[in-house]
Amino acid sequence: MNTSRLPLLALALLALAACDLTKYDVGGTVTGLSGSGLVLEDNLGDELSVTGDGIFTFSSAVKDGDAYSVTVSTQPSNPTQTCTVHNGSGTIDKAAVTHVIVTCTEAGQFAYVVNQDSNDVSVFAINATTGYLTPVSGSPFAAGGTTPVAVAVDPNGAYAYVANNGANTVSVFSIAAGTGALTQVGEPVATGTAPIALTVDPSGAYLYVANQGSNNLSAYAISSGQLTELTGSPVSVGAGPSAIGVDPGGNFLYVTNYTDGTVSAFTIDAATGALSGISGSPFAAGAGANSIAIDPTGTYAYVANESAATITAFSIAGTTGALSPISGSPYDAGSAVQAVAVDPAGAHVYAANATAANGVAAFTITPSSGALTSAGSNVAAGSLPASLVVDPAGTFAYVANFDSNAVSVYSIAGGTGILSAVTSSPFLTGSAPRSIVVH
């Protein structure tokens, strides 16, 4: 068609029509979905029913330059779950949106505890009403390596990963649906020297391992539970990396460095899993930085500093991931704090071995600033509480006590966040429980 003779108005209309055709898909990943009836909605009113974990894409594309907003229209039931959208809004910029993450959670079903000295993993079924722990059939399970020190479960609850500090490996286990039992999959995968911590990103696509002996971070792609090391891995971090945290949207990764007293910060490439250093990193924390927790909105980060006996609080820049100390931080922990966790509502921080040895302290988060204030008295734990986790429903807190070979379980009071030991707590584990996760 020869357009050279068309009036200028006609040419302009043709250009506008062409622009109208430039549209891009909006989608992402759903993880943890076990219920039925989940319906997502985008800003065009396009509803999408989701029946299982995996990739989703809305049927209606969005024009370049227009805003998009993904929300949950209907929550799943049978079982009842709460699904939360991360990276759900923005503006189309000449590319499809693929990194919306919808995370679905329910009350924790199983607790996984790695026992450093007995080289095994204790697995417990959780009573959702009482918090009572019952060992599953076959527990404890061999860790597949020596000196296991950390455990992570993928967001869908299908696989567990164990860092074997003495063997310089990660063991991979499939998780039996319904029972929580572990079955080792293949041979352990090589890491750097003395792996100390590990985490799976919120999309379930990548595993990251902090190697304390080689001062670096190994990164792996996950496919059906199997690990393939990424190009460019390992990535250097500070001295003595000790813990890893990832924001709920899977955009930023943080590593606490025990020897340096700093936090190394990276952006995560959603398409490849590759890590890039954030400007200003590493960020100063406190002496003996050894644990990090990020609130569910990805707005605040809290670092436990063992040697300094403090908790450092940071605000997280939404676009860059850079950390800025919150006014009043660091907060006096009173003793050698070992671990921190944030409840799913983002209302409270819990700290193991804080304010007094062999106890757990609760703090209230000021929503507008991220500042911490005490929330009630310290509660007793076992000897050397080394790891702390809050269940996905925010109902119970679990603490692994390294020197007393047991897990302490606490109910969490709604509103106040105050902890109370549950009946029959503590529950026995293997020797020297070092890390605990709940899924």
C-alpha positions as CSV (number, residue, x, y, z in Angstrom):
1,M,0.0,0.0,0.0
2,N,1.4,3.4,-1.0
3,T,0.9,5.8,1.8
4,S,2.9,8.7,0.3
5,R,-0.3,10.4,-1.1
6,L,-2.4,9.9,2.0
7,P,-3.4,13.1,4.0
8,L,-1.3,13.7,7.1
9,L,-4.4,13.0,9.3
10,A,-4.7,9.6,7.8
11,L,-1.0,8.9,8.4
12,A,-1.4,9.9,12.0
13,L,-4.4,7.6,12.5
14,L,-2.4,4.7,11.0
15,A,0.4,5.4,13.5
16,L,-2.0,5.5,16.4
17,A,-3.5,2.2,15.3
18,A,-0.1,0.7,15.1
19,C,0.7,1.9,18.7
20,D,-2.6,0.4,19.9
21,L,-1.4,-3.0,18.6
22,T,1.8,-2.9,20.7
23,K,0.7,-4.8,23.7
24,Y,2.6,-7.1,26.1
25,D,1.6,-10.1,28.3
26,V,1.4,-9.9,32.1
27,G,2.2,-13.0,34.1
28,G,4.5,-14.7,36.5
29,T,4.7,-17.6,38.9
30,V,2.4,-19.1,41.5
31,T,4.0,-21.1,44.4
32,G,2.7,-23.0,47.3
33,L,-0.9,-23.5,45.9
34,S,-2.6,-26.6,47.4
35,G,-6.1,-25.3,47.6
36,S,-8.7,-24.8,44.9
37,G,-10.5,-21.7,43.6
38,L,-7.7,-19.2,43.3
39,V,-8.7,-16.4,41.0
40,L,-6.3,-13.6,39.9
41,E,-7.3,-10.3,38.3
42,D,-5.4,-7.7,36.4
43,N,-6.3,-4.0,36.0
44,L,-8.3,-4.6,32.9
45,G,-10.8,-6.8,34.8
46,D,-9.4,-9.9,33.2
47,E,-9.9,-12.8,35.6
48,L,-7.7,-15.9,35.6
49,S,-8.5,-19.1,37.5
50,V,-5.3,-20.9,38.7
51,T,-5.4,-24.6,39.5
52,G,-1.8,-25.3,40.5
53,D,1.7,-24.1,40.9
54,G,3.7,-22.8,38.0
55,I,3.6,-20.1,35.3
56,F,0.5,-18.0,34.6
57,T,-0.3,-15.4,31.9
58,F,-3.4,-13.2,31.6
59,S,-5.3,-13.5,28.4
60,S,-5.5,-9.7,27.9
61,A,-2.3,-8.0,27.1
62,V,-1.5,-4.4,28.2
63,K,-0.4,-1.6,26.0
64,D,3.1,-0.3,26.2
65,G,3.2,2.6,28.6
66,D,0.1,1.6,30.4
67,A,0.0,0.5,34.1
68,Y,-0.8,-3.0,35.2
69,S,-1.9,-4.3,38.6
70,V,-2.3,-7.9,39.6
71,T,-4.5,-8.7,42.6
72,V,-6.1,-11.8,44.2
73,S,-9.8,-11.8,43.4
74,T,-10.7,-15.0,45.2
75,Q,-8.5,-16.9,47.8
76,P,-8.2,-20.7,47.5
77,S,-10.1,-23.0,49.8
78,N,-10.0,-26.7,50.7
79,P,-7.6,-26.2,52.3
80,T,-8.0,-22.5,53.0
81,Q,-4.9,-20.5,52.0
82,T,-3.8,-16.9,51.8
83,C,-2.1,-15.9,48.6
84,T,-0.1,-12.7,48.4
85,V,1.0,-10.9,45.2
86,H,4.6,-9.5,44.9
87,N,5.9,-7.4,42.0
88,G,2.2,-7.0,41.0
89,S,2.1,-3.5,39.7
90,G,4.1,-1.2,37.4
91,T,4.1,0.2,33.9
92,I,4.6,-1.8,30.7
93,D,8.0,-0.8,29.2
94,K,8.4,-2.5,25.8
95,A,8.5,-6.0,27.3
96,A,6.3,-8.7,28.7
97,V,5.9,-8.8,32.5
98,T,7.0,-12.2,33.7
99,H,8.1,-11.7,37.3
100,V,4.8,-11.3,39.2
101,I,5.1,-13.8,42.2
102,V,2.0,-15.1,43.9
103,T,2.9,-16.9,47.1
104,C,0.2,-19.1,48.7
105,T,0.6,-20.2,52.4
106,E,-1.3,-22.0,55.0
107,A,-0.6,-23.2,58.6
108,G,2.7,-25.1,58.7
109,Q,2.4,-28.8,58.3
110,F,5.9,-30.0,58.9
111,A,9.1,-28.9,60.7
112,Y,12.5,-29.8,59.4
113,V,15.5,-29.7,61.8
114,V,19.1,-30.4,60.8
115,N,21.2,-31.9,63.5
116,Q,24.9,-31.0,63.2
117,D,26.5,-33.7,65.3
118,S,24.3,-36.7,64.4
119,N,24.4,-35.9,60.7
120,D,20.7,-36.2,60.2
121,V,17.4,-34.4,59.7
122,S,14.5,-34.6,62.2
123,V,11.1,-34.2,60.6
124,F,8.0,-33.5,62.6
125,A,4.3,-33.3,61.7
126,I,2.7,-30.1,63.2
127,N,-0.7,-30.1,64.9
128,A,-2.2,-26.9,63.5
129,T,-4.3,-26.3,66.6
130,T,-1.8,-27.0,69.4
131,G,1.6,-26.7,67.7
132,Y,2.5,-30.2,69.1
133,L,5.3,-31.9,67.1
134,T,5.1,-35.6,66.2
135,P,8.1,-37.3,64.5
136,V,7.1,-38.6,61.1
137,S,7.7,-42.2,60.2
138,G,11.4,-42.8,59.3
139,S,12.7,-39.7,61.1
140,P,15.5,-38.8,61.6
141,F,16.7,-39.1,58.0
142,A,20.4,-39.3,57.1
143,A,21.6,-35.9,55.9
144,G,23.7,-37.3,53.0
145,G,26.8,-35.5,54.2
146,T,28.8,-34.6,57.3
147,T,28.1,-31.7,59.6
148,P,24.7,-30.5,58.3
149,V,24.1,-26.9,59.4
150,A,21.3,-25.5,57.3
151,V,18.0,-26.6,55.6
152,A,15.7,-24.9,53.1
153,V,12.4,-26.1,51.6
154,D,11.2,-24.9,48.2
155,P,8.0,-22.7,48.1
156,N,5.9,-25.6,46.8
157,G,7.0,-28.0,49.6
158,A,8.3,-30.6,47.1
159,Y,12.0,-30.5,47.8
160,A,14.3,-29.9,50.8
161,Y,18.0,-28.9,50.6
162,V,20.6,-29.5,53.3
163,A,24.0,-27.7,53.5
164,N,26.7,-30.1,54.7
165,N,29.4,-27.9,56.2
166,G,32.0,-30.7,56.6
167,A,31.5,-32.2,53.2
168,N,31.3,-29.0,51.1
169,T,28.0,-30.2,49.5
170,V,24.3,-29.7,49.3
171,S,22.0,-32.8,49.6
172,V,18.7,-32.8,47.7
173,F,15.6,-34.6,49.1
174,S,12.1,-35.1,47.7
175,I,9.4,-34.5,50.2
176,A,6.5,-37.0,50.3
177,A,3.2,-35.2,50.0
178,G,1.0,-35.8,53.1
179,T,3.7,-37.4,55.2
180,G,6.7,-35.0,54.9
181,A,9.1,-37.9,54.7
182,L,12.5,-37.3,52.9
183,T,14.0,-39.3,50.1
184,Q,17.5,-38.3,48.9
185,V,17.6,-37.5,45.2
186,G,20.9,-38.2,43.4
187,E,24.3,-37.5,44.7
188,P,25.1,-34.4,46.8
189,V,26.1,-31.3,44.8
190,A,29.5,-29.6,45.3
191,T,29.5,-26.1,46.8
192,G,32.3,-23.8,48.0
193,T,34.2,-24.4,51.2
194,A,32.2,-24.9,54.4
195,P,28.6,-24.0,53.2
196,I,26.8,-22.4,56.2
197,A,23.5,-21.1,54.9
198,L,21.1,-21.6,52.0
199,T,17.8,-20.4,50.6
200,V,15.4,-20.9,47.7
201,D,14.1,-17.8,46.0
202,P,10.4,-17.1,46.2
203,S,9.7,-18.3,42.6
204,G,11.3,-21.7,43.4
205,A,13.7,-21.3,40.5
206,Y,17.0,-20.8,42.2
207,L,19.0,-22.0,45.2
208,Y,21.7,-19.8,46.8
209,V,24.4,-21.2,49.2
210,A,26.7,-19.1,51.4
211,N,30.2,-20.7,51.7
212,Q,31.8,-19.5,55.0
213,G,35.2,-21.0,54.3
214,S,35.6,-19.5,50.8
215,N,33.8,-16.2,51.4
216,N,31.5,-16.6,48.4
217,L,28.0,-17.5,47.3
218,S,27.1,-20.4,45.0
219,A,24.1,-20.1,42.8
220,Y,22.1,-22.9,41.2
221,A,19.1,-23.3,38.8
222,I,16.5,-25.7,40.1
223,S,14.7,-28.1,37.7
224,S,12.5,-30.8,39.2
225,G,14.6,-30.4,42.4
226,Q,17.9,-30.9,40.6
227,L,20.6,-28.3,40.8
228,T,22.7,-26.9,38.0
229,E,25.3,-24.3,38.9
230,L,24.8,-20.9,37.2
231,T,27.3,-19.2,34.9
232,G,29.3,-16.7,37.0
233,S,28.9,-18.7,40.2
234,P,30.3,-18.4,42.8
235,V,30.1,-14.7,43.6
236,S,32.3,-13.1,46.2
237,V,30.8,-11.7,49.4
238,G,32.4,-10.4,52.6
239,A,34.4,-12.2,55.2
240,G,32.7,-15.1,57.0
241,P,29.2,-15.2,55.3
242,S,26.7,-16.5,57.8
243,A,23.1,-16.1,56.6
244,I,21.1,-15.3,53.5
245,G,17.8,-13.3,53.1
246,V,15.8,-12.7,50.0
247,D,12.9,-10.1,49.7
248,P,9.4,-11.6,49.1
249,G,9.4,-10.5,45.5
250,G,12.7,-12.3,44.7
251,N,14.3,-9.1,43.6
252,F,17.1,-8.7,46.1
253,L,19.4,-11.0,48.0
254,Y,21.3,-10.2,51.2
255,V,24.2,-12.0,52.9
256,T,25.3,-11.3,56.4
257,N,29.1,-11.4,56.9
258,Y,30.0,-12.4,60.4
259,T,33.7,-11.5,60.3
260,D,33.2,-8.1,58.6
261,G,30.0,-7.2,60.4
262,T,28.4,-6.2,57.1
263,V,25.6,-7.1,54.7
264,S,26.4,-7.8,51.0
265,A,23.5,-6.9,48.8
266,F,22.7,-8.1,45.2
267,T,19.9,-7.8,42.7
268,I,18.6,-11.1,41.3
269,D,18.0,-11.4,37.5
270,A,14.6,-13.1,37.4
271,A,15.3,-14.7,34.0
272,T,18.7,-16.2,34.8
273,G,19.2,-16.1,38.6
274,A,22.4,-14.1,38.1
275,L,23.5,-11.7,40.9
276,S,24.7,-8.2,40.5
277,G,26.1,-6.1,43.4
278,I,24.0,-3.2,44.6
279,S,25.6,0.2,44.8
280,G,26.9,0.9,48.3
281,S,27.3,-2.8,49.2
282,P,28.5,-4.0,51.6
283,F,26.4,-2.1,54.2
284,A,27.6,-1.8,57.8
285,A,25.7,-3.9,60.4
286,G,27.3,-4.9,63.6
287,A,30.1,-7.1,65.0
288,G,29.2,-10.8,64.4
289,A,26.4,-10.3,61.9
290,N,24.9,-13.8,61.8
291,S,21.2,-13.7,60.9
292,I,18.8,-11.6,58.7
293,A,15.0,-11.4,58.4
294,I,13.0,-9.3,55.9
295,D,9.5,-8.2,56.6
296,P,6.7,-9.5,54.2
297,T,6.4,-6.2,52.3
298,G,10.1,-6.1,51.5
299,T,10.4,-2.7,53.2
300,Y,12.5,-3.5,56.3
301,A,15.4,-5.8,57.1
302,Y,16.7,-6.8,60.6
303,V,20.1,-8.2,61.3
304,A,21.2,-10.0,64.5
305,N,24.7,-9.1,65.5
306,E,26.0,-11.8,67.9
307,S,29.3,-10.2,69.1
308,A,27.8,-6.7,69.4
309,A,24.7,-8.0,71.2
310,T,22.5,-5.8,69.0
311,I,19.9,-5.9,66.2
312,T,20.4,-3.5,63.3
313,A,17.3,-2.4,61.4
314,F,17.4,-1.2,57.8
315,S,14.9,0.3,55.4
316,I,15.1,-1.2,51.9
317,A,15.0,1.0,48.8
318,G,12.2,-0.4,46.7
319,T,13.8,0.3,43.3
320,T,17.5,-0.4,44.1
321,G,17.5,-2.7,47.2
322,A,20.0,-0.5,49.0
323,L,19.9,-0.5,52.8
324,S,19.6,2.5,55.0
325,P,19.9,2.3,58.8
326,I,16.6,3.1,60.6
327,S,16.7,5.9,63.2
328,G,17.4,4.5,66.6
329,S,19.2,1.4,65.2
330,P,21.1,-0.6,66.3
331,Y,18.9,-1.8,69.2
332,D,20.5,-3.3,72.3
333,A,19.8,-7.0,72.5
334,G,21.4,-7.5,75.9
335,S,23.1,-10.7,75.0
336,A,24.7,-12.6,72.1
337,V,21.6,-12.7,69.8
338,Q,21.7,-15.8,67.5
339,A,18.8,-15.5,65.1
340,V,15.9,-13.2,64.1
341,A,12.6,-13.8,62.4
342,V,9.6,-11.6,61.3
343,D,6.0,-12.8,61.6
344,P,3.9,-13.1,58.4
345,A,1.9,-10.0,59.3
346,G,5.1,-7.9,59.5
347,A,4.0,-6.8,63.0
348,H,6.7,-8.4,65.2
349,V,10.4,-9.4,65.2
350,Y,11.5,-12.4,67.3
351,A,15.1,-12.8,68.5
352,A,16.7,-15.9,69.9
353,N,19.1,-15.4,72.8
354,A,18.2,-11.7,72.9
355,T,17.8,-9.6,76.1
356,A,19.0,-12.7,78.2
357,A,20.8,-15.9,77.5
358,N,18.7,-18.9,76.6
359,G,15.6,-17.0,75.9
360,V,13.5,-15.5,73.1
361,A,12.6,-11.8,72.9
362,A,9.7,-10.2,71.0
363,F,9.7,-6.7,69.5
364,T,6.9,-4.7,67.9
365,I,7.6,-3.1,64.5
366,T,6.4,0.5,64.0
367,P,4.8,0.3,60.6
368,S,5.7,3.8,59.5
369,S,9.4,3.6,60.3
370,G,10.4,0.0,60.9
371,A,11.6,0.9,64.4
372,L,11.5,-1.7,67.2
373,T,10.0,-1.6,70.7
374,S,9.9,-4.3,73.3
375,A,6.7,-6.5,73.2
376,G,6.5,-8.1,76.6
377,S,9.0,-10.1,78.7
378,N,11.6,-12.5,77.4
379,V,10.4,-16.2,77.4
380,A,12.7,-19.1,78.3
381,A,14.1,-21.4,75.6
382,G,16.5,-24.3,75.8
383,S,20.3,-24.1,76.0
384,L,21.8,-21.9,73.2
385,P,18.8,-21.2,71.0
386,A,20.5,-21.1,67.5
387,S,17.7,-21.0,65.0
388,L,14.2,-19.4,65.0
389,V,11.3,-19.5,62.6
390,V,7.6,-18.4,62.6
391,D,5.1,-20.6,60.9
392,P,3.4,-19.3,57.7
393,A,0.1,-18.7,59.5
394,G,1.8,-16.6,62.2
395,T,0.4,-18.9,64.9
396,F,3.5,-20.5,66.3
397,A,7.2,-19.9,66.7
398,Y,9.8,-22.6,66.7
399,V,13.3,-22.5,68.2
400,A,16.1,-25.1,67.7
401,N,18.2,-25.3,70.9
402,F,21.7,-26.4,69.9
403,D,23.0,-27.5,73.3
404,S,19.9,-29.1,74.7
405,N,19.0,-31.2,71.6
406,A,15.4,-30.0,71.4
407,V,12.9,-27.6,69.7
408,S,10.9,-25.2,71.8
409,V,7.5,-24.3,70.5
410,Y,5.5,-21.2,71.4
411,S,2.0,-20.0,70.6
412,I,1.8,-16.3,69.4
413,A,-0.9,-14.1,70.9
414,G,-2.8,-12.3,68.2
415,G,-2.3,-8.6,68.3
416,T,0.3,-8.4,71.0
417,G,2.7,-11.0,69.5
418,I,3.5,-12.3,73.0
419,L,5.0,-15.9,73.2
420,S,3.8,-18.7,75.4
421,A,5.3,-22.2,75.5
422,V,2.9,-24.9,74.2
423,T,2.0,-28.0,76.1
424,S,4.8,-30.7,76.1
425,S,7.4,-28.3,74.7
426,P,10.4,-28.8,74.2
427,F,10.4,-31.7,71.7
428,L,13.6,-33.8,71.4
429,T,15.7,-33.8,68.2
430,G,19.0,-35.3,67.1
431,S,22.3,-34.1,68.4
432,A,23.1,-30.3,68.1
433,P,20.1,-29.0,66.1
434,R,21.5,-26.1,64.1
435,S,18.7,-25.0,61.8
436,I,14.9,-25.3,61.5
437,V,12.3,-24.5,58.8
438,V,8.6,-24.9,58.7
439,H,6.4,-25.6,55.7
